[in-house]
Amino acid sequence: MAVDAPKVVVVVPTYNERENLPVLAGLLDALPVPNLHLLVVDDASPDGTGEIADKLAAEHPGNVGVLHRTVKDGLGRAYIAGMTRALDEGADVVLQMDADLSHPAAVIPAMLEKLATTDAAVVLGSRYVTGGEVAAEWPWHRKALSAWANFYVNTILRLHVKDATAGFKAWRAATLRAIDLPSINSNGYSFQVEMNYRTVRRGMKILEVPIRFEERVKGASKMSFSVQLESALTPWKLLFTRTPR
C-alpha cells in the first residue's frame, strides 16, 4: 500500500444483496487503486447480507468495514450514515455505488484520476455523456423514463449535468463537508439530486466520465412508487426552499 495515497472509501448500501456483495468485493479488491476500502452499510437484510459482509470484513481486516443499521429508512439515510462514518474514519475520497453490479467497478480508477487532476468537487459515472450507455436489456419505457427524469431535473434545477440522477459518484471529502451532509433531507433516489443541487449552489464543479450501466442480474429492484413520487417532487421542494450557499 502506498503510504501517501489518499484514502478512498467505497460506500455500498445493501438490502438483500447476498449474492452480489461478494462479487462486488472481489471486483474492488482487484482494482489497481492503493488505499482502497469498502464500507458496507447493511439495513438488517433478512437474507443474511449482513453476515456475509461481516465475513468479508474478517477476511480483509482494515480494508472492509460494516455498518449495521437496525432501521430500513431509505437509500439516502443509508448513504448519509455510511459517508459520515467514512469521513469520521479519515477518508479523503468517498465513492458511492450500488451493490447490484449495475455500476462498473473498472471505471473507478478513471473517476479518481479525474478527481485528482481537475478542480471537480465530485465526479459522476454517467450514462449520458459521450461514450456512456445503458444496458441493452432495459425496455424502451425504462430508457424513456430515465431520459425524462434527467431532462425534468435539469430543467427545474439547472444542474447542467448529463446524468443528474446518477448514483455512481466519487466525492472529495471537503465537498461532502461543504454541502452539510447531515442536513440532507431527501431520501430514495432523489437523494442523488439534492446532493448535486447543493454542490452546484455552492459554486462547485461536477464532472462526468462515461459508464455502461448494467441491469442487475441477481435480486430485486428497490424502485417503488413512493420512491418515484418523491423523486418527482424533490426538485420543486429544492427550488423553493432557501438553501444557504
N, C-alpha and C positions, 0 to 999 in steps of 0.2 A: 504494500500500500504506500502510495506517495504521501509523505508526511504533510507537505504543503498543499495538497489537493483540497479544494473546497468540499465540505461535507454535503453530500446530496442525499436527501431522504425522499423516497418514493412512498407517498401515502395512498393506500389502497383500501377503500371501504369494502366490506364484504357482508353479504347476507345470502346464505345457501350457495356458496361457491366452492364446495369441497373438491370438485373435480378440476376446476380451473386454477385454483390457487397454487398447487404445486407446479403446474406447468408455467405459470407466470413467474414464480420464484426462480425456476430454472433458467428462464429467458433472461431475467435480470442479472442472475449470477454469471451468465456467460458474456455480458457486455464488457467492452474494454474501457470501463469507467472506474477510476480509482475512488476510494472512499464513498462507495455507493451503498446505501442502506435501504431496507424495506421495512415499512411500518404498516402492519395490517390493523385495520380498525373494524372489529367484528361486532355486529349488533345481535349477539346471542343467537346465532344461527342454529336452528333446530337440527340441521343436517350434519352437525359436527365440524363445520368450517373452523370454528374457534380452536378446537382441539388439534386440528391439522396445522393451524398457524402456530400453536404452542410447540408442536413437534419440530416445525421448521426453525423456530427460534432456538430450540435446544440444540439442533444440529448446526446452526450457524450463529453462535453467541457473538453478540456485538454487531452483527450485520442485519439481523432480522429481529424486529420487535413486535409486540402485540399489545393493542389497547382493547380491552374487553368492555363493551358498553352493555348495560342491562336494559336500556330502553331503545326500542327501534323508532326513532322520531325523524327519520328522513336523511337523505343524502347530504344535504347542506350541513346539518348538525354533525354528522359523522366526519365530514371533511374538516369542519372547524375544530373539532376535538383532536383529530389527527395532526392537523397543521400546527395547532397550538402546542401539542406535545413535541413535534419536530423542532419548532423554534426554541422551546424550553431546553431541548437537548443539544442546542448548538448548530442546527442546520444552517448552511449558507445558501442552499437552494432547496426548495420544496417542490417536488414534482407530483402532480396528481394524475391518476389514471384509473380506469375501470379494471375490475378483476375478471371480466368476462372474455378477455383476449381480443376485444374489438380494437384496442389501441396497439399499434405495432411497437413493441419494446425496442426494436432495432433502430428506431428513429431518435431515441433518447440522446445518443451522442451528438447528433446534428442539432437538436434543441439546445443542449448545453453549450455547444460551440457558438451558436447564435447569441446566447445569453452572455457568454464570456467576451465576445468580440464586438458587441454593439452596445448601445445605450438602452436597449429594451428593458422594460420593467418586468415583462412576462413574455414568454414565447409560447404560442399555441401550436399544437399539432392540428393542421387544418385540412378539412376535406375539400375546400372550395377555392384554394389558391391553385395556380397553375401547377400541374403535377399531382394534385390531390384527387382522390376519388372515393366513392362509397362502394360497399360490397355489391357485386353483381346480383347477389341473392335478394337484395332489397326489392320489394314490389314497387311498382310505379307510384302508388299513392303514398308510400312511406317516403320515397325520394321527394315527391312534391310537397309533403308536409314539412320535411326538413328544410327544403329550399324556401318555402313560405315563411317558416319560423325565423330564419335568418333575415329575410327581407323585412319582415314585420318589426323585429327588434331593432334593426339598423335604421329603419325609417323613423321610429319613435325616439330612439336614444342617440342616434348619430354616432355610433361607435367607430365607424369606418374600418371594420374588420370583415373579412370574408366569411369567417366561421364564428359568429357571435355566440353560438350555443355550444361550442367545443368543450369537452371535458378532459382533454389531454393537454396539460399545461406545465411549464417549468417557470416557477416564480423565484425571484430574488427574495431573500428573507426580508430585506429592507422594504420591499414593496408590500408584503403582507402586513408589516408593522404600520406602514404609512396609510393603508386603507382601513385600518382599525378592524382587523379580522373578527374580534369577539362581538362586534356590534352588527355584523351582517344579519339581516332579518329574513332573507329568502331561504327557502328550503327546496328540496327536489332539484329539478334541472334548472330552474330559474336562478338558483344559487350561482351558476356559472355566469349568467348575465349580470347579476348585481356586482360580482367581483370585477368583471370587465368595466362596468359603468363607473365604479369607484376609481379604478385605475385611470380611466380617461378623464374623469372630472378633476383629478389631481394633476393633470398635465403630463402624465407619464405615458410612455410609448408601449404599444402592443405590436409585436411582430409575429409572423406566421411561417411555419415550414410545412410542406405538403406531406400528407399521410394517406394511406389507403385504409379506410375504416372498414373493418371486417364485421360480419354478422356473428353473433355469439353461436358457438357450437353446442355447449352444454348449459343447462339451467334455463331459467325463465326470465324474460324482460321485467324490469321493475316499473315500466311506464304505465301508470294508471290514469283514469280520467281526472282524478283530483290533481295529479301532477301536471297534466296538460292544462287544466284550468288555471292553476297557479302560474304556470309559465306564460299564459296569455295575459293575465292581469298584472304581473310584476312590472313590465316596462312602464305602464301607466303610473303605478304606485311610485316607482323610482323617479319618474319625470316630475311628479307633483309633490314630492317630499323633499324638503330642503336638506341637502346633504353638504356638510362643510367641505370646502376644497382642501 
